[in-house]
Amino acid sequence: MNAYLHALCWALAIMALAVLNVLDVISDGTAQALFTTLPILAVISVTQRDRCARRKGC
């Protein structure tokens, strides 16, 4: 999976979180914490995919 597709998956997860918050499935406090955490995790995971840290097969 290339970086664009990986980033798109994270974007869809964040959008789904926003929809669930609007529909009151997820509370505002939980959504606020996830809106802070998910983009940070997305940036870390997308940028780490390009690095090869001495793994077998790189």
C-alpha positions as CSV (number, residue, x, y, z in Angstrom):
1,M,0.0,0.0,0.0
2,N,1.5,3.3,-1.0
3,A,1.6,6.4,1.3
4,Y,-1.4,8.1,-0.4
5,L,-3.7,5.1,0.1
6,H,-2.5,4.7,3.7
7,A,-3.2,8.4,4.4
8,L,-6.6,8.1,2.8
9,C,-7.4,5.3,5.2
10,W,-6.5,7.5,8.1
11,A,-8.6,10.3,6.7
12,L,-11.6,8.1,6.3
13,A,-11.2,7.0,9.9
14,I,-11.1,10.6,11.1
15,M,-14.2,11.5,9.0
16,A,-16.1,8.5,10.4
17,L,-15.2,9.8,13.9
18,A,-16.7,13.2,13.0
19,V,-19.9,11.6,11.7
20,L,-20.3,9.5,14.8
21,N,-19.7,12.5,17.0
22,V,-22.4,14.5,15.1
23,L,-24.8,11.6,15.5
24,D,-24.1,11.4,19.3
25,V,-22.8,7.9,19.1
26,I,-19.4,9.1,20.5
27,S,-19.4,11.6,23.4
28,D,-17.7,15.0,22.9
29,G,-15.0,14.2,25.4
30,T,-14.0,11.0,23.6
31,A,-14.2,12.6,20.2
32,Q,-12.0,15.5,21.3
33,A,-9.3,13.1,22.6
34,L,-9.5,11.0,19.4
35,F,-9.3,14.2,17.2
36,T,-6.1,15.0,18.9
37,T,-4.6,11.5,18.9
38,L,-5.6,10.2,15.4
39,P,-3.8,12.8,13.3
40,I,-0.7,12.4,15.3
41,L,-0.8,8.6,14.9
42,A,-1.5,9.1,11.2
43,V,1.5,11.3,10.6
44,I,3.7,8.9,12.5
45,S,2.5,5.9,10.6
46,V,2.6,7.4,7.2
47,T,6.1,8.8,7.6
48,Q,7.4,5.6,9.2
49,R,6.3,3.5,6.2
50,D,9.1,5.1,4.0
51,R,11.9,4.4,6.4
52,C,13.9,1.2,6.6
53,A,15.2,0.7,10.1
54,R,17.4,-2.4,9.7
55,R,14.5,-4.7,9.1
56,K,15.0,-8.0,7.2
57,G,14.1,-7.6,3.6
58,C,14.7,-3.8,3.3
